[in-house]
Each structure stands twice: as C-alpha cells, then as structure tokens.
Amino acid sequence: MKFRAEIDIMPLKTLLDPQGKAVSASMVNIGLSEITNVRIGKHITLEIDAENKEIAHEKVNEACTKLLANQIMEGYDFIIKEI
C-alpha cells in the first residue's frame, strides 16, 4: 500500500523563534497589528510504501526522530493518508 505523510516541524514553544518574532514585528508595519505570536516551521510531505498504516506511521516517526527534526529544538506532528 502507498501512503502520504504530511509532517509539521515547529520550534519548541519554550525556545525563541527569531524568524517568527521578526515576522510578528513586521505585521505592525503592514497594518496587521492584530496578528501576533507568529511561529515559523517546516512542512514536509513524503510517500511511503508499507504493508499497513501502522508500519507507515513507524517509518515516518523514525524519519522524523533520526533525520527531519532536531528534537532538542523542534517538535513534530504528522498525519498519514492512504493514497
């Protein structure tokens, strides 16, 4: 079976996000002062060949922990859909 994973990797809430802070400050400059606390991360999509959804989940989790996310500074969440 073939699955698609959509992964969101974000800086941990306890850490400063300088890119998000810069964008938040710029919102005021463009007249969007109601937008605050911007956090910027990564969105990754990938496809997995696996026997079932549970195995696909394990493979994506392994990819995130070993390669895609720096667990000292980032957290991740993902969904898997059969395609």
KOLVOLO-167874 format. One record per residue: x, y, z of N, C-alpha, C, CB in turn; residue in three letters. Coordinates in nm, 3 decimals. Last residue first. Glycine has a CB too. Layout:
<zatis>
X:Y:Z:X:Y:Z:X:Y:Z:X:Y:Z:ala
...
</zatis>
This chain:
<zatis>
-0.300:0.661:-0.017:-0.320:0.721:-0.150:-0.336:0.613:-0.254:-0.203:0.815:-0.187:ile
-0.382:0.715:0.321:-0.361:0.619:0.214:-0.387:0.687:0.081:-0.452:0.494:0.231:glu
-0.211:0.945:0.528:-0.330:0.911:0.449:-0.293:0.809:0.344:-0.393:1.037:0.383:lys
-0.105:1.066:0.837:-0.079:0.973:0.726:-0.211:0.939:0.661:-0.005:0.843:0.776:ile
0.034:1.351:0.996:-0.082:1.269:0.962:-0.044:1.181:0.843:-0.208:1.357:0.929:ile
0.244:1.466:1.266:0.217:1.428:1.128:0.087:1.351:1.117:0.330:1.345:1.073:phe
0.470:1.681:1.434:0.339:1.615:1.433:0.314:1.576:1.288:0.223:1.709:1.490:asp
0.748:1.777:1.640:0.684:1.744:1.513:0.552:1.674:1.536:0.776:1.656:1.428:tyr
0.973:2.026:1.769:0.876:1.920:1.787:0.812:1.891:1.652:0.769:1.959:1.893:gly
1.315:2.129:1.819:1.190:2.122:1.741:1.102:2.006:1.788:1.222:2.107:1.592:glu
1.551:2.118:1.963:1.493:2.250:1.935:1.355:2.245:1.871:1.585:2.326:1.847:met
1.608:1.854:1.998:1.650:1.946:2.104:1.577:2.080:2.088:1.803:1.967:2.101:ile
1.534:1.726:1.767:1.446:1.714:1.883:1.488:1.799:2.001:1.440:1.572:1.926:gln
1.516:1.825:1.461:1.616:1.836:1.566:1.539:1.837:1.698:1.707:1.965:1.550:asn
1.373:1.618:1.213:1.354:1.714:1.322:1.472:1.709:1.419:1.222:1.686:1.396:ala
1.468:1.432:1.018:1.394:1.551:0.979:1.382:1.658:1.088:1.258:1.512:0.936:leu
1.622:1.210:1.136:1.672:1.299:1.031:1.599:1.433:1.019:1.664:1.229:0.902:leu
1.519:1.059:1.348:1.658:1.038:1.307:1.711:1.143:1.211:1.671:0.904:1.243:lys
1.254:1.138:1.386:1.345:1.137:1.501:1.491:1.126:1.458:1.312:1.023:1.594:thr
1.146:1.118:1.124:1.142:1.244:1.199:1.245:1.246:1.310:1.003:1.269:1.256:cys
1.187:0.848:1.065:1.247:0.951:0.979:1.252:1.085:1.052:1.167:0.965:0.847:ala
1.026:0.732:1.266:1.171:0.708:1.264:1.243:0.814:1.179:1.200:0.567:1.209:glu
0.774:0.820:1.182:0.824:0.859:1.314:0.976:0.842:1.320:0.756:0.777:1.425:asn
0.760:0.684:0.939:0.761:0.831:0.940:0.815:0.881:1.073:0.618:0.888:0.915:val
0.757:0.418:1.031:0.863:0.464:0.941:0.874:0.616:0.941:0.837:0.414:0.798:lys
0.522:0.409:1.186:0.652:0.381:1.248:0.767:0.436:1.163:0.670:0.230:1.269:glu
0.331:0.459:0.985:0.344:0.551:1.099:0.481:0.533:1.165:0.231:0.526:1.202:his
0.360:0.231:0.828:0.390:0.362:0.770:0.414:0.464:0.881:0.275:0.408:0.676:ala
0.266:0.046:1.013:0.405:0.038:0.971:0.448:0.171:0.909:0.426:-0.078:0.870:ile
-0.003:0.132:1.026:0.079:0.129:1.147:0.228:0.125:1.113:0.042:0.008:1.233:glu
-0.101:0.096:0.767:-0.086:0.232:0.819:0.004:0.236:0.943:-0.222:0.292:0.852:lys
0.088:-0.163:0.593:-0.032:-0.106:0.655:0.002:0.030:0.716:-0.088:-0.202:0.764:asn
0.312:-0.205:0.434:0.206:-0.307:0.435:0.076:-0.254:0.494:0.251:-0.429:0.514:glu
0.424:0.077:0.240:0.421:-0.004:0.362:0.304:-0.100:0.355:0.410:0.086:0.488:ala
0.586:0.339:0.102:0.532:0.208:0.067:0.539:0.123:0.193:0.611:0.141:-0.054:asp
0.523:0.681:0.137:0.578:0.561:0.197:0.509:0.439:0.138:0.561:0.563:0.351:ile
0.605:1.018:0.060:0.527:0.898:0.034:0.600:0.777:0.087:0.499:0.883:-0.117:glu
0.582:1.342:0.221:0.657:1.230:0.164:0.563:1.112:0.144:0.776:1.191:0.254:leu
0.613:1.684:0.302:0.529:1.573:0.257:0.620:1.466:0.199:0.423:1.621:0.151:thr
0.662:1.920:0.556:0.725:1.821:0.469:0.619:1.718:0.429:0.847:1.752:0.539:ile
0.707:2.238:0.671:0.604:2.142:0.633:0.666:2.049:0.529:0.474:2.214:0.576:his
0.855:2.412:0.946:0.867:2.344:0.816:0.748:2.252:0.795:1.000:2.264:0.808:lys
0.789:2.731:1.098:0.847:2.598:1.097:0.858:2.544:0.956:0.765:2.503:1.183:gly
0.735:3.011:1.300:0.764:2.962:1.166:0.836:2.828:1.176:0.849:3.064:1.086:ile
0.490:3.190:1.466:0.593:3.087:1.479:0.612:3.027:1.340:0.554:2.976:1.586:arg
0.368:3.497:1.588:0.394:3.414:1.471:0.507:3.316:1.504:0.431:3.502:1.347:val
0.239:3.673:1.776:0.294:3.542:1.814:0.311:3.447:1.696:0.203:3.478:1.918:asn
-0.031:3.834:1.594:0.081:3.830:1.688:0.129:3.687:1.707:0.041:3.893:1.824:thr
-0.234:4.052:1.425:-0.164:3.924:1.412:-0.039:3.928:1.498:-0.127:3.894:1.262:ile
-0.319:4.309:1.451:-0.395:4.207:1.523:-0.332:4.069:1.513:-0.537:4.202:1.469:glu
-0.168:4.466:1.285:-0.128:4.459:1.425:-0.207:4.356:1.506:-0.144:4.594:1.489:ser
-0.120:4.509:1.006:-0.185:4.389:1.057:-0.148:4.365:1.204:-0.146:4.266:0.972:leu
0.022:4.708:0.873:-0.117:4.733:0.912:-0.191:4.611:0.962:-0.190:4.789:0.798:gly
0.285:4.661:0.834:0.198:4.650:0.715:0.050:4.660:0.751:0.224:4.518:0.643:ile
0.399:4.686:1.086:0.440:4.778:0.979:0.351:4.774:0.856:0.582:4.747:0.938:asn
0.293:4.468:1.220:0.252:4.603:1.261:0.282:4.702:1.148:0.326:4.646:1.392:val
0.434:4.262:1.099:0.289:4.269:1.081:0.237:4.408:1.117:0.219:4.162:1.167:met
0.694:4.274:1.189:0.663:4.332:1.057:0.514:4.343:1.032:0.726:4.248:0.948:ser
0.681:4.132:1.426:0.710:4.276:1.431:0.674:4.344:1.299:0.858:4.301:1.463:ala
0.636:3.875:1.321:0.537:3.938:1.409:0.556:4.088:1.414:0.546:3.879:1.552:ser
0.879:3.836:1.187:0.756:3.846:1.109:0.646:3.911:1.193:0.710:3.706:1.060:val
1.053:3.823:1.407:1.072:3.927:1.305:0.946:3.945:1.221:1.190:3.891:1.214:ala
0.950:3.597:1.537:0.949:3.727:1.606:0.964:3.841:1.506:1.061:3.733:1.712:lys
1.006:3.397:1.350:0.868:3.429:1.383:0.855:3.564:1.450:0.810:3.322:1.471:gly
1.286:3.406:1.368:1.220:3.431:1.240:1.073:3.469:1.263:1.229:3.306:1.148:gln
1.337:3.339:1.637:1.373:3.471:1.585:1.304:3.505:1.453:1.521:3.479:1.568:pro
1.187:3.197:1.877:1.177:3.177:1.733:1.208:3.311:1.667:1.033:3.123:1.691:asp
1.303:3.057:2.180:1.283:3.176:2.100:1.278:3.137:1.952:1.394:3.281:2.126:leu
1.134:2.777:2.330:1.251:2.840:2.268:1.211:2.963:2.188:1.324:2.741:2.179:leu
0.903:2.661:2.414:0.989:2.718:2.519:1.110:2.791:2.461:1.035:2.608:2.613:thr
0.792:2.547:2.190:0.731:2.669:2.242:0.818:2.737:2.347:0.594:2.637:2.302:lys
1.023:2.440:1.940:0.958:2.417:2.069:0.907:2.549:2.124:1.054:2.349:2.169:leu
0.945:2.497:1.596:1.033:2.520:1.711:0.955:2.493:1.840:1.090:2.666:1.711:pro
0.797:2.225:1.409:0.793:2.360:1.465:0.895:2.375:1.577:0.651:2.394:1.517:met
0.691:2.048:1.138:0.801:2.059:1.234:0.807:2.205:1.279:0.937:2.012:1.172:ile
0.454:1.838:1.009:0.478:1.976:1.053:0.584:1.974:1.161:0.346:2.044:1.104:asp
0.397:1.626:0.739:0.469:1.646:0.864:0.486:1.796:0.889:0.608:1.574:0.861:ile
0.209:1.395:0.590:0.224:1.540:0.596:0.275:1.572:0.735:0.088:1.616:0.564:glu
0.250:1.108:0.393:0.261:1.171:0.525:0.277:1.320:0.506:0.380:1.111:0.605:ala
0.073:0.873:0.211:0.135:1.006:0.208:0.135:1.060:0.350:0.058:1.104:0.109:arg
0.120:0.532:0.106:0.068:0.633:0.198:0.141:0.765:0.175:0.084:0.587:0.345:phe
0.035:0.230:-0.051:0.109:0.356:-0.058:0.039:0.459:0.030:0.121:0.407:-0.206:lys
0.084:-0.118:0.000:0.000:0.000:0.000:0.089:0.124:0.000:-0.096:0.000:0.122:met
</zatis>
